[in-house]
Amino acid sequence: MPTKVKRCLYIGLGGTGMKSILYTKKMFIDTYGEVPPMIGFIGIDTDDGEYKGSLKLKNGEDMTLAPSEKLKILVEEPREIYNVNRDRFSWVPEKNLGGLTYMTNGAGQLRSNGRFAFIVNYVDIRKKIDDVLNAITNARIIDNNKYELLNTVTEIHMVFSMSGGTGSGTFLNMAYLLRDLAPKCKITGYAVLPGVFKAMSRAGMANVSANTYGAIVDLDYLMHMGIGSEPFKLEYLRDSENYDVHIRPFNSFIFIDNKNENLDAFTNITDLAEMISLALVTASGELSTASASVSDNLEKYIDAGEMDIENKKAWASGMGICEIIYDGNTLSDIYSIKASKNIIERLLNSCVDTDLIVDSWIDSAEVNIRENDGNDNVIDYLWNKVPKY
């Protein structure tokens, strides 16, 4: 029986997003021995170093994101581009211009730098997403004997941090680009909050809370877009790339903190990235369709307005992750013993029941060869009633 899998595209923005989809790819390979053909990955970052990240598979081999699964959005001469296209970058705050320097080693925790890099590299980003979407929606996938599509909807799961410059600065433009390229797709955002970064280091974290606050304010405004809302224009370097926006960027949105309900804290982003990958892999399989997926439930709550407060629309949620860990060798021994016991019982029962089986066959209506009250059933069965000789 083929494995049932949803068609999913996983996008990681910035270092946090890259780590998360790297763990997600590892879990797919450890589970299926490969990445199913209807699953795609794109990691996008302004920091070239994150692309060298690797993980060990359970078979001991090293695994990385393939070149086709990565995209660098580096900007080597941002000030020159800004000076030539000032009218296109009127949204860059004056106080952030000093930080608009070479973007080959990250966005410097400036949201405006992340968005700047997205706009400069817009054509390459659009082509990369288009290529991966075409690959995972290829018609030949339907004829795959190993995997079966759960449905025809493509789900896009976007992971990023709201605290740095790349993820916080690019996630909204990315969401609307996806809306433009694949309007029927379902888009879910997973945003990591600043707590884990504050726990990791006290130095260089001055902007993490401010970036998160600014990103949430922007997102809150856009998640209220809908019927009757005034559209606004997303501007890029060429007029042909501009377009109006009048819908919400995400179908559903999930915030991820570094504390659980018991206030146990995770102090490394790697731990959170691995946990996020559990939710992302689960979202692609049958578990997500047993009742309704997280995304489906959130959409229903948003549309129904059950959690609205006065004129404010409820649009965000959290999620929990749980994992069952067991000793595979012990479990294998248990099943081996159980299988052996079943085989022995079947062999013993077959021997004990031989007489009963034979008697039942002899007495069956189709055979009926047992002598009874002097009838010649046996000889009639064994010999033709009208022999040749």
N, C-alpha and C positions, 0 to 999 in steps of 0.2 A: 504494500500500500504506500503511495507517495506521501511524503511529508507535506502538510498544509502550511503555507507561509504567505503572509501578506506582502504586497509590493511596497517596500519602504526605502526611503532615501534618508540617510543620517548625515547631518551637516554639523561640523564642529567649527566654531568661530573662536579664534584666539587660542591661547595655551590651554585653558580649561576645556574648551570644546574639542581640541585635538586629542587631549588625553582621554576624554570620555569615549570618542568614537574609536580610538585605538583599542581600548578595552572591549568595546562592543564587537569589533571585528575579531578579536581574539576569542571571545565567547562563541561566536558563530562557528569559527574554525574548530574549536575544541569540541563543540556539540555535533556538527555535521561533517567535519573533516574538510570543509571548504566553505566559502561564502556562497550561498544560494544565488542563482543568476538574477533573481528579482530583488536583490538587496544591493544598495549602492552606498558609497561613502564619499564625502568631500570634506577635506580639512582646509580651512582658509586662515592664514595668519600673516601678520606683518613682521613676525620674528622668524627668520630663517632657521634658527637653531632648533625649534620644536619639531621640525620635519625629520630630525635624526632620531626621534624617540622610537624605541622598540620594546617588545615584550616577548617573553618566552612562552611558547605553546606547551601544552601538557606533554607533547612528545619530545620536548627539549629543544626544538628548533626556534630560531629567532624570527619574529614577525614584525613588519613595519607596514605603514600605509604605502601602497604602490604609487608610483609617479602619477598615474591616471587619477588617483584619489586625493591629490594634493594641489594646492594653488597658492603661490606666493603673491601677495598684493603689496609689493615693495614700492617705495617712491624715493628715488635718489635725489631729485631736485625739486622738492615741494614748493620752496619759495618762488622759484622761477615760474612754475605752473600757476601758483597763486597770483603772481603779479600780472600775468598775461590774461587771466580769467577771473579778475576780482568780482565781476558781476555774478559769476556762478558760485562764488564762495562767500556771499555776503553774510551767511549764517555763522561763519567762523568768528568767535569773540575776539575782540582786539587784544585782550590780555593773553590769548592763547597763541598769538602769532609768533612769539618768541620761542615757543616749543615746536613750531612747524619746521623741523629740521629733517635730515636724512632718516627715512623710515625703512631701515633694513634690519633693525634690531628691536622691533617692537614699536608701539605707538606712544610710549612714554606716559602711560596712564592718562592720556588726554582723549576724551571722547571725540572731540572734533578732528583729531588726527586719524582716528579709525575711520570716521565717515569720509574724510578727505581721501584716504587710500582707497576706499571702496569706489568712490566716484571716478578717480583717476584710472582705476583698473576695471571699470564697469564692463567693458566689452569682453575682456578675458573671463570675468566672472560669469557673465551671461552665457558665453559659449561653453564653459566648463559644466554648468548646471544643465544646459540643454543636452550636452553629450551624455551625461550620466543618466538623465531622465529617459533619453532614447534607448540607452542600453538596458535599463531595468524594465522598460515597457515593450521590449522587442517581442514581436509576435511569435518568434520561435520558442519563447519561454513556455507557451501554452502546451507545446508538444513534449516538454521535458518529463521523462518517466520518473525522476526522483522526487520532484516537487510539484505541488498543485497549488494554484492561486486560491486563497481564501475568498477574495472578492476582486473586483476590478478597480477599486479605489486605490490611488497611490497616496500613502501617508508620508509626510515629511516631518522628521523630528530634528529640531535645531537646538543644540546645546552651546551655552556660552556663559561667561561671567559678566555680571553687570558692573564689576568693580574696576576693571582695567580700561584700556583705551580701545583695543581692537573689538572685542565682543560687544561692549557697551555702545561703541560707536557705529557698528555695522549691522546689528541685528534687525533694526527696523527697515533699513534699505533692502536687506536681504529678504525679509518677509514679503515686501511688496514686489520685489523682482520675481519671487516664486509665484505670487498671485498673478503676475503678468504672464509668466511662462506656462504655468499649469493652473489655470483658474479653478479646476475641479478637484485639486488636491486638498487634503486636510493637513493643516500645519499646526504643530504643537511646539511651543517654546519651553525650554527648560533653563531657567536662569539661576545661577549660583549667587547667593548673597554674600556680602563682604566679611561675615564673621570668620570664615575659615582663613582668609588672607590676613586678618588682624591677629589671629592665633599663630600663624606661621612666622610672622615677623612684625616687629614694631617699627622698623625703619622702612622708609619708602612707601608707606601706606597712607600718605596724607590725603590722597584723592579717592580712596576706595568708597567711602560713604557718600561723598559728594557725587561721584559718578553714578552710583546706584540710585540716589535720590533723583538726579536729573533724568536718568533713563526711565524710572517709574513714572515721573510726571509726564514725559512724552508719551509713554505707552498708555497711560490712563486716558489721555486725550484721544488717542487713536483707537482704543478699544471701545470708545463710545461712538465711533463712526457708524453710520447706517442710513436708513431711509430718512430723507429730509436734511441730512448733514451737508454742510457746504464742502465741496471737494477742494483739495489743495493740490498744487503741482509739485511733483518731484523733479528737480532740475539736475541735469547732468551736463557734460561738457559740450555735447552737440544737441541742437534743437530736436533732431529726429529721435533722440533717446528720452526726451521728456514725456511725462504722461500724468494725467490727473488721478488722484486717489480719492475714493469715496466709500471704502469698505474697511472693516477691521483687519489688522495685519495677521492675527492668529485666530484659529478656531478655538484653541484653548491654550492656557498659559499656566505654568507651574513654577513656583518659587522653591528653591532648595537651600536650606540653612545647614549649618554644621552641627546643630544640636538636635537630639531626639526629644520625645516627650518626657523622658527621665532626666533631661538636661545633661546627658552624656555628650561630650564635645569631641568632634573630629578636628585635629589640628594640622592636617595635611591634605592638600587638594587631591592628591593621588587616591586617598581613601574614598573621597566623595566621587571622584571620576569612576572608580570601579563600581561603586554602588549605583550610580546613574546608569551604567551600562547594563545592569541587571534589569532595570525597568525598560530600557530601550530594546533589549533582546526579547523580553516578554511581550512587548507591544507588537511584535511581528508574527506571533504564533497563535495557536488555537486558544491559549489561555485568555488572550485579550478579547476573544469573541464568545467565550462561554456565557457571559451575560451581556454586558456592554463594556466597551473599552473605556479607559479613563477619559480619553478625549470626547467620546460620545456622551458620557455622563456630564462632563463639564459643559458641553454645548447645550445640553438640555436644561441645565440649571441656569445658564446665562440667558437663553431664549425665554425661559419661563418667568424669569425675574424673581425667583423664590428668595434669593438672598440680597435683593436690591434694598438700598436705604434711601428713601425719598427719591431724589432724581439721579442718584448715583447707581450705575450699573455694576453688579458684581461680575468680575471677569477673571479673577485669579484664584489659584488653589495651591495646595501643597500635595505631597504624596509620601507614602511610606514604603520602605523596602524591607522584605524579609527573605531569608535564605535558609534552606534546610541543608545542613552539612552532615554527611555520613561517611563511614569507613567503607569504601568500595570493595575491598578485599573481604571483609567480614560479611558484607551483604552477598557477595558472590558465593561464599561458602554456604551461607544459609540456603540460597536458592539451589545450589548443587545438591545439598542434603535432601531438600524437599523434592527435587526432581527424581533423585535416586529412590526415595521412599515410594513415590508414585509408581515408578517402573516396577519395583519389587511387588507392590500390592497388586498391580495388574497381572503380573506373571503368576502370583499365587492364586488369585481369583480365577484365572483361566484354567489352571490345573484342577482346582476344587470343583469347578462348575462343568467339567467335561461331560459327566454322566447326564447332568440336567440338559446340557445343550443337545446331546445325542437324542435323549428321550423326546425332547421338544420337537426335534426334526422328524423323528419317526412318527409322532402323533399328529403332525401338522396336516391340515386338510388337503394340501397339495400332494403330499407323499402318502400318508395313511397306509403303511405297510405292516403294522402290527397285527398278529393273529388275534382274532376276537370272536369268541363263540363259534368256532369251527369254520369261520369264513376263510376263503382261500386268497386273502389279500396279498400275502407274501408272494405266492407263486404267480398270481396275476400281475403283480408289479414287475417281477424279475423276468417273466416269460410272456411272450405274446400269446394272447388267448387263442389265436388261430395260427399255430406254428406251421412252417413249410413241411416239416416231416413229422 
